[in-house]
Amino acid sequence: MQCIINRRAQFSASHRYWLSELSETENLEKFGACAKFPGHGHNYVLFVSMIGELDEYGMVLNLSDVKHVIKKEVTSQLDYSFLNDAWSEFQETLPTSENIARVIWQKLAPHLPLVKVQLFEHPELWAEYMGNGMEAYLSVSTHFSAAHR
């Protein structure tokens, strides 16, 4: 019997949207306040979803082991970092939520049976990545109110 389990982790990091091939004016036009020096920070919340067979004890994986993998491969490297410099992948691409989720998947996939990586930049803004070379999904939560009779 298969089951999906989730592990939550968090880290605080800063980043800046800046493309060196563009001028300062072009970067500001394209990315707005996100291009301003020295960057801005977020308290990221990460959910790692994994799948597996239940063992004789009713566990898919030992969540303590999962916690240590996530810490070693992701949070210890990203917590209190400037994402543009933290991983070499962000030398070539912007550290957007979508790209961060994709790279986290790449770092964890050799160690965990991943189903999905979900990265919250803010409670109302998050990205999901499910592997297989697919594009990441970016979701924005909005509020809507209306009167009715």
ABEGO torsion letter per residue (X at the ends): XBBBBBBBBBBBBBBBBBBAABBAAAAAAAAEAAABOAEBBBBBBBBBBBBBBBBAAGBABBAAAAAAAAAAAAAAAABGBBAAAABAAAAABBBBAAAAAAAAAAAAAAABBBABBBBBABAABBBBBAEGGBBBBBBBBBBBBBBBX
